[in-house]
Amino acid sequence: MQVIQFPPSIRPKKAAKLFDIGEATLWRWVAERKDFPRPRRLSARCTIFDTAELMAWRDAQKSEGV
């Protein structure tokens, strides 16, 4: 079994890829879903997501059957 290693934080494009969705959908989830992990702005042009938070949210959605 191969274990996939993710960096501790990822940019929005890779975050969207993690969920197999488009970037527009990712930003819609940020705006509309109160339980979705919040992005962090490092600067005016650099936004990241915490990978562990994204994966925990994804796993919670699977366990809820959503």
C-alpha positions in Angstrom: 0.0 0.0 0.0 1.4 3.4 -1.0 1.0 6.3 1.4 0.5 9.7 -0.3 2.3 12.5 1.5 0.7 16.0 1.3 2.4 19.2 2.4 1.0 20.9 5.5 -0.6 23.6 3.4 -1.7 23.8 -0.2 -2.8 26.5 -2.6 -6.4 26.7 -3.8 -5.7 25.0 -7.1 -4.3 21.9 -5.4 -7.1 22.1 -2.8 -9.6 21.9 -5.6 -7.8 19.0 -7.1 -7.9 17.2 -3.7 -11.7 17.2 -3.9 -11.8 16.7 -7.7 -13.7 19.9 -8.2 -13.0 23.2 -10.0 -11.5 26.3 -8.3 -14.8 28.1 -8.7 -16.6 25.3 -6.8 -13.9 25.5 -4.0 -14.5 29.2 -3.5 -18.3 28.7 -3.6 -17.9 26.1 -0.8 -15.8 28.6 1.2 -18.6 31.2 0.8 -21.6 29.0 1.3 -20.6 26.1 3.7 -20.0 27.3 7.2 -18.3 24.0 8.2 -15.8 24.2 5.3 -12.2 25.0 6.4 -11.3 28.7 6.0 -8.4 29.7 3.8 -5.5 31.7 5.2 -4.1 34.8 3.4 -0.4 35.0 3.6 -0.3 38.1 1.4 -2.5 39.9 -1.1 -1.6 37.3 -3.7 -1.0 34.2 -1.7 -3.8 32.1 -0.1 -3.4 28.7 1.4 -5.5 26.0 3.0 -4.5 23.7 5.8 -4.2 20.2 4.3 -5.1 18.4 7.6 -8.3 20.6 8.0 -9.3 19.8 4.4 -8.8 16.1 4.8 -10.6 16.0 8.1 -13.6 17.8 6.6 -13.5 15.4 3.6 -13.5 12.4 6.0 -16.3 13.9 8.0 -18.4 14.3 4.9 -17.8 10.6 4.0 -18.9 9.4 7.5 -22.0 11.5 7.3 -22.9 10.0 4.0 -23.0 13.4 2.1 
